[in-house]
Amino acid sequence: MVCFKTFNKQLSNAKVLAEKLNLNYEEAERWIVNLIRTSKLDAKIDSESGTVIMEPTQPNVHEQLINHTKALSGRTYKLVTQLLEHTQGQAAR
């Protein structure tokens, strides 16, 4: 998949991609279709022009907010735990 993403940025032509993969056009097209299905890429093949059209795969704003909130929650929990351990260690002295 990484190979496909890298090539797709440079090569939008499925025929060129087929040459790079040492496949004929039909085999390459099937390979690309299977890759799109299994990896859930937001991409499509324009059979008339023989190009692969791939949409950017950036998470939407809501997903980014949820991910940042989860990360912040985890860091806060870790910080509070370390602070409590430190204060309990000083109280025991």
PDB file of N, CA, C and O in Angstrom:
ATOM      1  N   MET A   1       0.826  -1.183   0.000  1.00  0.00           N
ATOM      2  CA  MET A   1       0.000   0.000   0.000  1.00  0.00           C
ATOM      3  C   MET A   1       0.875   1.254   0.000  1.00  0.00           C
ATOM      4  O   MET A   1       0.572   2.214  -0.708  1.00  0.00           O
ATOM      5  N   VAL A   2       1.958   1.259   0.784  1.00  0.00           N
ATOM      6  CA  VAL A   2       2.843   2.414   0.806  1.00  0.00           C
ATOM      7  C   VAL A   2       3.419   2.657  -0.581  1.00  0.00           C
ATOM      8  O   VAL A   2       3.536   3.793  -1.040  1.00  0.00           O
ATOM      9  N   CYS A   3       3.773   1.556  -1.231  1.00  0.00           N
ATOM     10  CA  CYS A   3       4.296   1.646  -2.601  1.00  0.00           C
ATOM     11  C   CYS A   3       3.255   2.300  -3.506  1.00  0.00           C
ATOM     12  O   CYS A   3       3.595   3.162  -4.317  1.00  0.00           O
ATOM     13  N   PHE A   4       2.016   1.909  -3.378  1.00  0.00           N
ATOM     14  CA  PHE A   4       0.954   2.457  -4.218  1.00  0.00           C
ATOM     15  C   PHE A   4       0.770   3.945  -3.950  1.00  0.00           C
ATOM     16  O   PHE A   4       0.628   4.732  -4.885  1.00  0.00           O
ATOM     17  N   LYS A   5       0.769   4.335  -2.676  1.00  0.00           N
ATOM     18  CA  LYS A   5       0.597   5.748  -2.346  1.00  0.00           C
ATOM     19  C   LYS A   5       1.749   6.570  -2.903  1.00  0.00           C
ATOM     20  O   LYS A   5       1.544   7.661  -3.433  1.00  0.00           O
ATOM     21  N   THR A   6       2.955   6.043  -2.780  1.00  0.00           N
ATOM     22  CA  THR A   6       4.119   6.745  -3.294  1.00  0.00           C
ATOM     23  C   THR A   6       4.044   6.879  -4.803  1.00  0.00           C
ATOM     24  O   THR A   6       4.250   7.964  -5.348  1.00  0.00           O
ATOM     25  N   PHE A   7       3.746   5.769  -5.484  1.00  0.00           N
ATOM     26  CA  PHE A   7       3.645   5.811  -6.934  1.00  0.00           C
ATOM     27  C   PHE A   7       2.484   6.689  -7.368  1.00  0.00           C
ATOM     28  O   PHE A   7       2.588   7.410  -8.361  1.00  0.00           O
ATOM     29  N   ASN A   8       1.386   6.636  -6.641  1.00  0.00           N
ATOM     30  CA  ASN A   8       0.210   7.371  -7.073  1.00  0.00           C
ATOM     31  C   ASN A   8       0.438   8.872  -7.008  1.00  0.00           C
ATOM     32  O   ASN A   8      -0.162   9.615  -7.786  1.00  0.00           O
ATOM     33  N   LYS A   9       1.287   9.335  -6.104  1.00  0.00           N
ATOM     34  CA  LYS A   9       1.589  10.755  -6.061  1.00  0.00           C
ATOM     35  C   LYS A   9       2.343  11.166  -7.324  1.00  0.00           C
ATOM     36  O   LYS A   9       2.186  12.281  -7.821  1.00  0.00           O
ATOM     37  N   GLN A  10       3.155  10.257  -7.828  1.00  0.00           N
ATOM     38  CA  GLN A  10       3.968  10.560  -8.994  1.00  0.00           C
ATOM     39  C   GLN A  10       3.303  10.099 -10.283  1.00  0.00           C
ATOM     40  O   GLN A  10       3.414  10.765 -11.312  1.00  0.00           O
ATOM     41  N   LEU A  11       2.625   8.981 -10.235  1.00  0.00           N
ATOM     42  CA  LEU A  11       2.089   8.362 -11.438  1.00  0.00           C
ATOM     43  C   LEU A  11       0.588   8.187 -11.307  1.00  0.00           C
ATOM     44  O   LEU A  11       0.121   7.347 -10.538  1.00  0.00           O
ATOM     45  N   SER A  12      -0.149   8.956 -12.036  1.00  0.00           N
ATOM     46  CA  SER A  12      -1.593   8.767 -12.000  1.00  0.00           C
ATOM     47  C   SER A  12      -2.050   7.877 -13.143  1.00  0.00           C
ATOM     48  O   SER A  12      -3.228   7.537 -13.242  1.00  0.00           O
ATOM     49  N   ASN A  13      -1.120   7.504 -13.998  1.00  0.00           N
ATOM     50  CA  ASN A  13      -1.453   6.683 -15.146  1.00  0.00           C
ATOM     51  C   ASN A  13      -1.339   5.202 -14.777  1.00  0.00           C
ATOM     52  O   ASN A  13      -0.261   4.742 -14.404  1.00  0.00           O
ATOM     53  N   ALA A  14      -2.426   4.465 -14.877  1.00  0.00           N
ATOM     54  CA  ALA A  14      -2.436   3.047 -14.511  1.00  0.00           C
ATOM     55  C   ALA A  14      -1.521   2.232 -15.420  1.00  0.00           C
ATOM     56  O   ALA A  14      -0.969   1.218 -14.992  1.00  0.00           O
ATOM     57  N   LYS A  15      -1.357   2.659 -16.660  1.00  0.00           N
ATOM     58  CA  LYS A  15      -0.460   1.932 -17.570  1.00  0.00           C
ATOM     59  C   LYS A  15       0.986   2.020 -17.105  1.00  0.00           C
ATOM     60  O   LYS A  15       1.721   1.034 -17.161  1.00  0.00           O
ATOM     61  N   VAL A  16       1.393   3.191 -16.650  1.00  0.00           N
ATOM     62  CA  VAL A  16       2.753   3.361 -16.146  1.00  0.00           C
ATOM     63  C   VAL A  16       2.940   2.548 -14.868  1.00  0.00           C
ATOM     64  O   VAL A  16       3.988   1.936 -14.660  1.00  0.00           O
ATOM     65  N   LEU A  17       1.926   2.547 -14.021  1.00  0.00           N
ATOM     66  CA  LEU A  17       1.984   1.749 -12.794  1.00  0.00           C
ATOM     67  C   LEU A  17       2.085   0.267 -13.123  1.00  0.00           C
ATOM     68  O   LEU A  17       2.813  -0.466 -12.453  1.00  0.00           O
ATOM     69  N   ALA A  18       1.373  -0.180 -14.133  1.00  0.00           N
ATOM     70  CA  ALA A  18       1.439  -1.577 -14.568  1.00  0.00           C
ATOM     71  C   ALA A  18       2.851  -1.923 -15.021  1.00  0.00           C
ATOM     72  O   ALA A  18       3.363  -2.998 -14.710  1.00  0.00           O
ATOM     73  N   GLU A  19       3.475  -1.015 -15.752  1.00  0.00           N
ATOM     74  CA  GLU A  19       4.856  -1.249 -16.188  1.00  0.00           C
ATOM     75  C   GLU A  19       5.796  -1.346 -14.997  1.00  0.00           C
ATOM     76  O   GLU A  19       6.669  -2.214 -14.963  1.00  0.00           O
ATOM     77  N   LYS A  20       5.625  -0.464 -14.023  1.00  0.00           N
ATOM     78  CA  LYS A  20       6.478  -0.466 -12.832  1.00  0.00           C
ATOM     79  C   LYS A  20       6.307  -1.753 -12.031  1.00  0.00           C
ATOM     80  O   LYS A  20       7.255  -2.220 -11.401  1.00  0.00           O
ATOM     81  N   LEU A  21       5.106  -2.329 -12.050  1.00  0.00           N
ATOM     82  CA  LEU A  21       4.822  -3.564 -11.307  1.00  0.00           C
ATOM     83  C   LEU A  21       5.071  -4.820 -12.140  1.00  0.00           C
ATOM     84  O   LEU A  21       4.884  -5.937 -11.658  1.00  0.00           O
ATOM     85  N   ASN A  22       5.495  -4.632 -13.395  1.00  0.00           N
ATOM     86  CA  ASN A  22       5.710  -5.751 -14.319  1.00  0.00           C
ATOM     87  C   ASN A  22       4.443  -6.593 -14.502  1.00  0.00           C
ATOM     88  O   ASN A  22       4.489  -7.823 -14.482  1.00  0.00           O
ATOM     89  N   LEU A  23       3.314  -5.904 -14.680  1.00  0.00           N
ATOM     90  CA  LEU A  23       2.031  -6.556 -14.919  1.00  0.00           C
ATOM     91  C   LEU A  23       1.449  -5.995 -16.206  1.00  0.00           C
ATOM     92  O   LEU A  23       1.801  -4.899 -16.641  1.00  0.00           O
ATOM     93  N   ASN A  24       0.544  -6.774 -16.812  1.00  0.00           N
ATOM     94  CA  ASN A  24      -0.166  -6.180 -17.935  1.00  0.00           C
ATOM     95  C   ASN A  24      -1.259  -5.273 -17.364  1.00  0.00           C
ATOM     96  O   ASN A  24      -1.528  -5.296 -16.163  1.00  0.00           O
ATOM     97  N   TYR A  25      -1.878  -4.484 -18.227  1.00  0.00           N
ATOM     98  CA  TYR A  25      -2.822  -3.476 -17.758  1.00  0.00           C
ATOM     99  C   TYR A  25      -3.987  -4.072 -16.971  1.00  0.00           C
ATOM    100  O   TYR A  25      -4.363  -3.541 -15.926  1.00  0.00           O
ATOM    101  N   GLU A  26      -4.563  -5.174 -17.465  1.00  0.00           N
ATOM    102  CA  GLU A  26      -5.720  -5.789 -16.796  1.00  0.00           C
ATOM    103  C   GLU A  26      -5.335  -6.314 -15.414  1.00  0.00           C
ATOM    104  O   GLU A  26      -6.085  -6.138 -14.454  1.00  0.00           O
ATOM    105  N   GLU A  27      -4.168  -6.959 -15.305  1.00  0.00           N
ATOM    106  CA  GLU A  27      -3.715  -7.468 -14.004  1.00  0.00           C
ATOM    107  C   GLU A  27      -3.458  -6.315 -13.042  1.00  0.00           C
ATOM    108  O   GLU A  27      -3.813  -6.389 -11.865  1.00  0.00           O
ATOM    109  N   ALA A  28      -2.848  -5.263 -13.542  1.00  0.00           N
ATOM    110  CA  ALA A  28      -2.572  -4.097 -12.699  1.00  0.00           C
ATOM    111  C   ALA A  28      -3.871  -3.449 -12.232  1.00  0.00           C
ATOM    112  O   ALA A  28      -3.977  -3.024 -11.082  1.00  0.00           O
ATOM    113  N   GLU A  29      -4.847  -3.373 -13.114  1.00  0.00           N
ATOM    114  CA  GLU A  29      -6.134  -2.786 -12.741  1.00  0.00           C
ATOM    115  C   GLU A  29      -6.803  -3.616 -11.651  1.00  0.00           C
ATOM    116  O   GLU A  29      -7.340  -3.058 -10.694  1.00  0.00           O
ATOM    117  N   ARG A  30      -6.779  -4.950 -11.783  1.00  0.00           N
ATOM    118  CA  ARG A  30      -7.338  -5.817 -10.734  1.00  0.00           C
ATOM    119  C   ARG A  30      -6.572  -5.647  -9.422  1.00  0.00           C
ATOM    120  O   ARG A  30      -7.171  -5.611  -8.348  1.00  0.00           O
ATOM    121  N   TRP A  31      -5.244  -5.543  -9.515  1.00  0.00           N
ATOM    122  CA  TRP A  31      -4.413  -5.373  -8.319  1.00  0.00           C
ATOM    123  C   TRP A  31      -4.772  -4.071  -7.610  1.00  0.00           C
ATOM    124  O   TRP A  31      -4.892  -4.034  -6.386  1.00  0.00           O
ATOM    125  N   ILE A  32      -4.943  -3.001  -8.392  1.00  0.00           N
ATOM    126  CA  ILE A  32      -5.292  -1.698  -7.814  1.00  0.00           C
ATOM    127  C   ILE A  32      -6.678  -1.751  -7.181  1.00  0.00           C
ATOM    128  O   ILE A  32      -6.878  -1.228  -6.084  1.00  0.00           O
ATOM    129  N   VAL A  33      -7.629  -2.371  -7.856  1.00  0.00           N
ATOM    130  CA  VAL A  33      -8.987  -2.488  -7.310  1.00  0.00           C
ATOM    131  C   VAL A  33      -8.968  -3.258  -5.991  1.00  0.00           C
ATOM    132  O   VAL A  33      -9.599  -2.838  -5.021  1.00  0.00           O
ATOM    133  N   ASN A  34      -8.250  -4.382  -5.947  1.00  0.00           N
ATOM    134  CA  ASN A  34      -8.158  -5.151  -4.704  1.00  0.00           C
ATOM    135  C   ASN A  34      -7.477  -4.355  -3.606  1.00  0.00           C
ATOM    136  O   ASN A  34      -7.876  -4.427  -2.443  1.00  0.00           O
ATOM    137  N   LEU A  35      -6.455  -3.602  -3.967  1.00  0.00           N
ATOM    138  CA  LEU A  35      -5.764  -2.771  -2.980  1.00  0.00           C
ATOM    139  C   LEU A  35      -6.694  -1.710  -2.420  1.00  0.00           C
ATOM    140  O   LEU A  35      -6.712  -1.463  -1.214  1.00  0.00           O
ATOM    141  N   ILE A  36      -7.459  -1.087  -3.292  1.00  0.00           N
ATOM    142  CA  ILE A  36      -8.412  -0.063  -2.846  1.00  0.00           C
ATOM    143  C   ILE A  36      -9.449  -0.679  -1.915  1.00  0.00           C
ATOM    144  O   ILE A  36      -9.792  -0.081  -0.895  1.00  0.00           O
ATOM    145  N   ARG A  37      -9.950  -1.853  -2.246  1.00  0.00           N
ATOM    146  CA  ARG A  37     -10.970  -2.508  -1.407  1.00  0.00           C
ATOM    147  C   ARG A  37     -10.416  -2.924  -0.056  1.00  0.00           C
ATOM    148  O   ARG A  37     -11.037  -2.662   0.974  1.00  0.00           O
ATOM    149  N   THR A  38      -9.251  -3.573  -0.045  1.00  0.00           N
ATOM    150  CA  THR A  38      -8.726  -4.118   1.212  1.00  0.00           C
ATOM    151  C   THR A  38      -8.162  -3.055   2.135  1.00  0.00           C
ATOM    152  O   THR A  38      -8.208  -3.209   3.355  1.00  0.00           O
ATOM    153  N   SER A  39      -7.635  -1.986   1.578  1.00  0.00           N
ATOM    154  CA  SER A  39      -7.021  -0.959   2.431  1.00  0.00           C
ATOM    155  C   SER A  39      -7.952   0.208   2.699  1.00  0.00           C
ATOM    156  O   SER A  39      -7.586   1.143   3.412  1.00  0.00           O
ATOM    157  N   LYS A  40      -9.140   0.165   2.140  1.00  0.00           N
ATOM    158  CA  LYS A  40     -10.148   1.209   2.321  1.00  0.00           C
ATOM    159  C   LYS A  40      -9.625   2.581   1.911  1.00  0.00           C
ATOM    160  O   LYS A  40      -9.893   3.587   2.568  1.00  0.00           O
ATOM    161  N   LEU A  41      -8.875   2.601   0.812  1.00  0.00           N
ATOM    162  CA  LEU A  41      -8.408   3.871   0.274  1.00  0.00           C
ATOM    163  C   LEU A  41      -9.568   4.598  -0.386  1.00  0.00           C
ATOM    164  O   LEU A  41     -10.482   3.975  -0.924  1.00  0.00           O
ATOM    165  N   ASP A  42      -9.521   5.893  -0.338  1.00  0.00           N
ATOM    166  CA  ASP A  42     -10.520   6.693  -1.041  1.00  0.00           C
ATOM    167  C   ASP A  42      -9.965   6.974  -2.431  1.00  0.00           C
ATOM    168  O   ASP A  42      -9.405   8.039  -2.691  1.00  0.00           O
ATOM    169  N   ALA A  43     -10.133   6.001  -3.315  1.00  0.00           N
ATOM    170  CA  ALA A  43      -9.569   6.104  -4.656  1.00  0.00           C
ATOM    171  C   ALA A  43     -10.507   5.442  -5.656  1.00  0.00           C
ATOM    172  O   ALA A  43     -11.379   4.650  -5.299  1.00  0.00           O
ATOM    173  N   LYS A  44     -10.296   5.794  -6.918  1.00  0.00           N
ATOM    174  CA  LYS A  44     -11.068   5.170  -7.980  1.00  0.00           C
ATOM    175  C   LYS A  44     -10.227   5.142  -9.250  1.00  0.00           C
ATOM    176  O   LYS A  44      -9.260   5.890  -9.396  1.00  0.00           O
ATOM    177  N   ILE A  45     -10.619   4.266 -10.158  1.00  0.00           N
ATOM    178  CA  ILE A  45      -9.926   4.126 -11.427  1.00  0.00           C
ATOM    179  C   ILE A  45     -10.830   4.645 -12.531  1.00  0.00           C
ATOM    180  O   ILE A  45     -11.981   4.227 -12.654  1.00  0.00           O
ATOM    181  N   ASP A  46     -10.307   5.546 -13.318  1.00  0.00           N
ATOM    182  CA  ASP A  46     -11.027   6.028 -14.499  1.00  0.00           C
ATOM    183  C   ASP A  46     -10.556   5.163 -15.661  1.00  0.00           C
ATOM    184  O   ASP A  46      -9.480   5.390 -16.215  1.00  0.00           O
ATOM    185  N   SER A  47     -11.358   4.177 -16.027  1.00  0.00           N
ATOM    186  CA  SER A  47     -10.963   3.215 -17.061  1.00  0.00           C
ATOM    187  C   SER A  47     -10.805   3.858 -18.436  1.00  0.00           C
ATOM    188  O   SER A  47      -9.972   3.425 -19.233  1.00  0.00           O
ATOM    189  N   GLU A  48     -11.598   4.885 -18.716  1.00  0.00           N
ATOM    190  CA  GLU A  48     -11.511   5.535 -20.024  1.00  0.00           C
ATOM    191  C   GLU A  48     -10.154   6.210 -20.229  1.00  0.00           C
ATOM    192  O   GLU A  48      -9.524   6.064 -21.277  1.00  0.00           O
ATOM    193  N   SER A  49      -9.715   6.953 -19.207  1.00  0.00           N
ATOM    194  CA  SER A  49      -8.432   7.652 -19.341  1.00  0.00           C
ATOM    195  C   SER A  49      -7.273   6.828 -18.789  1.00  0.00           C
ATOM    196  O   SER A  49      -6.111   7.170 -19.010  1.00  0.00           O
ATOM    197  N   GLY A  50      -7.581   5.734 -18.065  1.00  0.00           N
ATOM    198  CA  GLY A  50      -6.544   4.879 -17.514  1.00  0.00           C
ATOM    199  C   GLY A  50      -5.790   5.505 -16.366  1.00  0.00           C
ATOM    200  O   GLY A  50      -4.602   5.246 -16.177  1.00  0.00           O
ATOM    201  N   THR A  51      -6.485   6.337 -15.594  1.00  0.00           N
ATOM    202  CA  THR A  51      -5.834   7.003 -14.466  1.00  0.00           C
ATOM    203  C   THR A  51      -6.407   6.531 -13.145  1.00  0.00           C
ATOM    204  O   THR A  51      -7.552   6.086 -13.061  1.00  0.00           O
ATOM    205  N   VAL A  52      -5.584   6.638 -12.123  1.00  0.00           N
ATOM    206  CA  VAL A  52      -5.994   6.334 -10.758  1.00  0.00           C
ATOM    207  C   VAL A  52      -6.172   7.664 -10.049  1.00  0.00           C
ATOM    208  O   VAL A  52      -5.257   8.487 -10.029  1.00  0.00           O
ATOM    209  N   ILE A  53      -7.330   7.877  -9.475  1.00  0.00           N
ATOM    210  CA  ILE A  53      -7.631   9.118  -8.780  1.00  0.00           C
ATOM    211  C   ILE A  53      -7.736   8.808  -7.294  1.00  0.00           C
ATOM    212  O   ILE A  53      -8.609   8.055  -6.862  1.00  0.00           O
ATOM    213  N   MET A  54      -6.837   9.396  -6.523  1.00  0.00           N
ATOM    214  CA  MET A  54      -6.783   9.114  -5.093  1.00  0.00           C
ATOM    215  C   MET A  54      -7.050  10.391  -4.316  1.00  0.00           C
ATOM    216  O   MET A  54      -6.396  11.410  -4.535  1.00  0.00           O
ATOM    217  N   GLU A  55      -8.001  10.332  -3.421  1.00  0.00           N
ATOM    218  CA  GLU A  55      -8.350  11.480  -2.593  1.00  0.00           C
ATOM    219  C   GLU A  55      -7.425  11.516  -1.383  1.00  0.00           C
ATOM    220  O   GLU A  55      -6.946  10.471  -0.943  1.00  0.00           O
ATOM    221  N   PRO A  56      -7.167  12.700  -0.843  1.00  0.00           N
ATOM    222  CA  PRO A  56      -6.333  12.776   0.367  1.00  0.00           C
ATOM    223  C   PRO A  56      -7.013  12.067   1.526  1.00  0.00           C
ATOM    224  O   PRO A  56      -8.235  12.110   1.662  1.00  0.00           O
ATOM    225  N   THR A  57      -6.218  11.417   2.355  1.00  0.00           N
ATOM    226  CA  THR A  57      -6.773  10.621   3.454  1.00  0.00           C
ATOM    227  C   THR A  57      -6.505  11.281   4.799  1.00  0.00           C
ATOM    228  O   THR A  57      -5.929  10.662   5.694  1.00  0.00           O
ATOM    229  N   GLN A  58      -6.914  12.513   4.942  1.00  0.00           N
ATOM    230  CA  GLN A  58      -6.751  13.193   6.212  1.00  0.00           C
ATOM    231  C   GLN A  58      -8.023  13.016   7.023  1.00  0.00           C
ATOM    232  O   GLN A  58      -9.125  13.112   6.484  1.00  0.00           O
ATOM    233  N   PRO A  59      -7.872  12.756   8.325  1.00  0.00           N
ATOM    234  CA  PRO A  59      -9.077  12.609   9.151  1.00  0.00           C
ATOM    235  C   PRO A  59      -9.842  13.930   9.208  1.00  0.00           C
ATOM    236  O   PRO A  59      -9.260  15.013   9.133  1.00  0.00           O
ATOM    237  N   ASN A  60     -11.148  13.810   9.342  1.00  0.00           N
ATOM    238  CA  ASN A  60     -11.935  15.034   9.407  1.00  0.00           C
ATOM    239  C   ASN A  60     -11.704  15.733  10.744  1.00  0.00           C
ATOM    240  O   ASN A  60     -11.058  15.179  11.633  1.00  0.00           O
ATOM    241  N   VAL A  61     -12.218  16.918  10.882  1.00  0.00           N
ATOM    242  CA  VAL A  61     -11.976  17.746  12.064  1.00  0.00           C
ATOM    243  C   VAL A  61     -12.483  17.064  13.330  1.00  0.00           C
ATOM    244  O   VAL A  61     -11.840  17.154  14.376  1.00  0.00           O
ATOM    245  N   HIS A  62     -13.612  16.392  13.253  1.00  0.00           N
ATOM    246  CA  HIS A  62     -14.178  15.737  14.427  1.00  0.00           C
ATOM    247  C   HIS A  62     -13.274  14.598  14.896  1.00  0.00           C
ATOM    248  O   HIS A  62     -13.057  14.437  16.097  1.00  0.00           O
ATOM    249  N   GLU A  63     -12.746  13.806  13.959  1.00  0.00           N
ATOM    250  CA  GLU A  63     -11.831  12.728  14.322  1.00  0.00           C
ATOM    251  C   GLU A  63     -10.556  13.276  14.937  1.00  0.00           C
ATOM    252  O   GLU A  63     -10.045  12.715  15.906  1.00  0.00           O
ATOM    253  N   GLN A  64     -10.036  14.365  14.385  1.00  0.00           N
ATOM    254  CA  GLN A  64      -8.837  14.984  14.940  1.00  0.00           C
ATOM    255  C   GLN A  64      -9.080  15.460  16.362  1.00  0.00           C
ATOM    256  O   GLN A  64      -8.239  15.267  17.239  1.00  0.00           O
ATOM    257  N   LEU A  65     -10.229  16.082  16.591  1.00  0.00           N
ATOM    258  CA  LEU A  65     -10.570  16.574  17.923  1.00  0.00           C
ATOM    259  C   LEU A  65     -10.672  15.423  18.924  1.00  0.00           C
ATOM    260  O   LEU A  65     -10.168  15.530  20.042  1.00  0.00           O
ATOM    261  N   ILE A  66     -11.313  14.337  18.536  1.00  0.00           N
ATOM    262  CA  ILE A  66     -11.444  13.172  19.408  1.00  0.00           C
ATOM    263  C   ILE A  66     -10.071  12.585  19.718  1.00  0.00           C
ATOM    264  O   ILE A  66      -9.789  12.259  20.871  1.00  0.00           O
ATOM    265  N   ASN A  67      -9.217  12.445  18.711  1.00  0.00           N
ATOM    266  CA  ASN A  67      -7.880  11.887  18.925  1.00  0.00           C
ATOM    267  C   ASN A  67      -7.045  12.776  19.841  1.00  0.00           C
ATOM    268  O   ASN A  67      -6.346  12.271  20.720  1.00  0.00           O
ATOM    269  N   HIS A  68      -7.109  14.089  19.650  1.00  0.00           N
ATOM    270  CA  HIS A  68      -6.359  14.997  20.510  1.00  0.00           C
ATOM    271  C   HIS A  68      -6.889  14.966  21.943  1.00  0.00           C
ATOM    272  O   HIS A  68      -6.113  15.030  22.897  1.00  0.00           O
ATOM    273  N   THR A  69      -8.204  14.867  22.090  1.00  0.00           N
ATOM    274  CA  THR A  69      -8.799  14.806  23.431  1.00  0.00           C
ATOM    275  C   THR A  69      -8.388  13.529  24.150  1.00  0.00           C
ATOM    276  O   THR A  69      -8.085  13.563  25.342  1.00  0.00           O
ATOM    277  N   LYS A  70      -8.374  12.399  23.439  1.00  0.00           N
ATOM    278  CA  LYS A  70      -7.926  11.142  24.049  1.00  0.00           C
ATOM    279  C   LYS A  70      -6.480  11.232  24.483  1.00  0.00           C
ATOM    280  O   LYS A  70      -6.126  10.780  25.572  1.00  0.00           O
ATOM    281  N   ALA A  71      -5.641  11.814  23.640  1.00  0.00           N
ATOM    282  CA  ALA A  71      -4.228  11.956  23.969  1.00  0.00           C
ATOM    283  C   ALA A  71      -4.049  12.871  25.174  1.00  0.00           C
ATOM    284  O   ALA A  71      -3.235  12.589  26.052  1.00  0.00           O
ATOM    285  N   LEU A  72      -4.800  13.959  25.219  1.00  0.00           N
ATOM    286  CA  LEU A  72      -4.717  14.887  26.339  1.00  0.00           C
ATOM    287  C   LEU A  72      -5.179  14.223  27.629  1.00  0.00           C
ATOM    288  O   LEU A  72      -4.572  14.423  28.681  1.00  0.00           O
ATOM    289  N   SER A  73      -6.234  13.446  27.559  1.00  0.00           N
ATOM    290  CA  SER A  73      -6.740  12.725  28.723  1.00  0.00           C
ATOM    291  C   SER A  73      -5.688  11.744  29.253  1.00  0.00           C
ATOM    292  O   SER A  73      -5.473  11.655  30.462  1.00  0.00           O
ATOM    293  N   GLY A  74      -5.044  11.022  28.360  1.00  0.00           N
ATOM    294  CA  GLY A  74      -4.007  10.079  28.768  1.00  0.00           C
ATOM    295  C   GLY A  74      -2.818  10.763  29.401  1.00  0.00           C
ATOM    296  O   GLY A  74      -2.289  10.289  30.406  1.00  0.00           O
ATOM    297  N   ARG A  75      -2.390  11.878  28.822  1.00  0.00           N
ATOM    298  CA  ARG A  75      -1.248  12.617  29.391  1.00  0.00           C
ATOM    299  C   ARG A  75      -1.604  13.204  30.753  1.00  0.00           C
ATOM    300  O   ARG A  75      -0.776  13.206  31.663  1.00  0.00           O
ATOM    301  N   THR A  76      -2.834  13.702  30.898  1.00  0.00           N
ATOM    302  CA  THR A  76      -3.271  14.262  32.178  1.00  0.00           C
ATOM    303  C   THR A  76      -3.294  13.185  33.250  1.00  0.00           C
ATOM    304  O   THR A  76      -2.847  13.420  34.372  1.00  0.00           O
ATOM    305  N   TYR A  77      -3.811  12.003  32.918  1.00  0.00           N
ATOM    306  CA  TYR A  77      -3.850  10.898  33.867  1.00  0.00           C
ATOM    307  C   TYR A  77      -2.443  10.524  34.316  1.00  0.00           C
ATOM    308  O   TYR A  77      -2.200  10.308  35.504  1.00  0.00           O
ATOM    309  N   LYS A  78      -1.524  10.449  33.371  1.00  0.00           N
ATOM    310  CA  LYS A  78      -0.146  10.094  33.685  1.00  0.00           C
ATOM    311  C   LYS A  78       0.502  11.148  34.584  1.00  0.00           C
ATOM    312  O   LYS A  78       1.210  10.810  35.532  1.00  0.00           O
ATOM    313  N   LEU A  79       0.261  12.408  34.286  1.00  0.00           N
ATOM    314  CA  LEU A  79       0.819  13.502  35.081  1.00  0.00           C
ATOM    315  C   LEU A  79       0.283  13.484  36.506  1.00  0.00           C
ATOM    316  O   LEU A  79       1.046  13.653  37.457  1.00  0.00           O
ATOM    317  N   VAL A  80      -1.018  13.282  36.663  1.00  0.00           N
ATOM    318  CA  VAL A  80      -1.627  13.232  38.000  1.00  0.00           C
ATOM    319  C   VAL A  80      -1.084  12.043  38.783  1.00  0.00           C
ATOM    320  O   VAL A  80      -0.804  12.167  39.975  1.00  0.00           O
ATOM    321  N   THR A  81      -0.933  10.901  38.136  1.00  0.00           N
ATOM    322  CA  THR A  81      -0.389   9.710  38.794  1.00  0.00           C
ATOM    323  C   THR A  81       1.029   9.968  39.286  1.00  0.00           C
ATOM    324  O   THR A  81       1.369   9.607  40.413  1.00  0.00           O
ATOM    325  N   GLN A  82       1.850  10.582  38.462  1.00  0.00           N
ATOM    326  CA  GLN A  82       3.225  10.886  38.859  1.00  0.00           C
ATOM    327  C   GLN A  82       3.252  11.905  39.991  1.00  0.00           C
ATOM    328  O   GLN A  82       4.073  11.794  40.901  1.00  0.00           O
ATOM    329  N   LEU A  83       2.378  12.882  39.949  1.00  0.00           N
ATOM    330  CA  LEU A  83       2.303  13.891  41.002  1.00  0.00           C
ATOM    331  C   LEU A  83       1.890  13.265  42.325  1.00  0.00           C
ATOM    332  O   LEU A  83       2.462  13.584  43.368  1.00  0.00           O
ATOM    333  N   LEU A  84       0.897  12.371  42.293  1.00  0.00           N
ATOM    334  CA  LEU A  84       0.463  11.694  43.517  1.00  0.00           C
ATOM    335  C   LEU A  84       1.569  10.808  44.079  1.00  0.00           C
ATOM    336  O   LEU A  84       1.786  10.783  45.291  1.00  0.00           O
ATOM    337  N   GLU A  85       2.261  10.091  43.222  1.00  0.00           N
ATOM    338  CA  GLU A  85       3.382   9.261  43.687  1.00  0.00           C
ATOM    339  C   GLU A  85       4.452  10.109  44.321  1.00  0.00           C
ATOM    340  O   GLU A  85       5.024   9.729  45.343  1.00  0.00           O
ATOM    341  N   HIS A  86       4.731  11.255  43.731  1.00  0.00           N
ATOM    342  CA  HIS A  86       5.768  12.138  44.263  1.00  0.00           C
ATOM    343  C   HIS A  86       5.368  12.704  45.621  1.00  0.00           C
ATOM    344  O   HIS A  86       6.179  12.730  46.546  1.00  0.00           O
ATOM    345  N   THR A  87       4.103  13.163  45.747  1.00  0.00           N
ATOM    346  CA  THR A  87       3.661  13.726  47.012  1.00  0.00           C
ATOM    347  C   THR A  87       3.542  12.665  48.099  1.00  0.00           C
ATOM    348  O   THR A  87       3.803  12.958  49.266  1.00  0.00           O
ATOM    349  N   GLN A  88       3.157  11.450  47.751  1.00  0.00           N
ATOM    350  CA  GLN A  88       3.081  10.360  48.735  1.00  0.00           C
ATOM    351  C   GLN A  88       4.480   9.962  49.183  1.00  0.00           C
ATOM    352  O   GLN A  88       4.685   9.609  50.344  1.00  0.00           O
ATOM    353  N   GLY A  89       5.425  10.015  48.286  1.00  0.00           N
ATOM    354  CA  GLY A  89       6.811   9.695  48.628  1.00  0.00           C
ATOM    355  C   GLY A  89       7.383  10.728  49.582  1.00  0.00           C
ATOM    356  O   GLY A  89       8.134  10.375  50.492  1.00  0.00           O
ATOM    357  N   GLN A  90       7.044  11.994  49.393  1.00  0.00           N
ATOM    358  CA  GLN A  90       7.525  13.050  50.296  1.00  0.00           C
ATOM    359  C   GLN A  90       6.819  12.996  51.648  1.00  0.00           C
ATOM    360  O   GLN A  90       7.427  13.317  52.669  1.00  0.00           O
ATOM    361  N   ALA A  91       5.565  12.601  51.674  1.00  0.00           N
ATOM    362  CA  ALA A  91       4.809  12.511  52.933  1.00  0.00           C
ATOM    363  C   ALA A  91       5.333  11.374  53.800  1.00  0.00           C
ATOM    364  O   ALA A  91       5.246  11.448  55.025  1.00  0.00           O
ATOM    365  N   ALA A  92       5.868  10.337  53.197  1.00  0.00           N
ATOM    366  CA  ALA A  92       6.377   9.187  53.935  1.00  0.00           C
ATOM    367  C   ALA A  92       7.707   9.508  54.615  1.00  0.00           C
ATOM    368  O   ALA A  92       8.120   8.769  55.508  1.00  0.00           O
ATOM    369  N   ARG A  93       8.373  10.558  54.232  1.00  0.00           N
ATOM    370  CA  ARG A  93       9.678  10.919  54.824  1.00  0.00           C
ATOM    371  C   ARG A  93       9.538  11.526  56.129  1.00  0.00           C
ATOM    372  O   ARG A  93      10.537  11.883  56.754  1.00  0.00           O
TER     373      ARG A  93
END
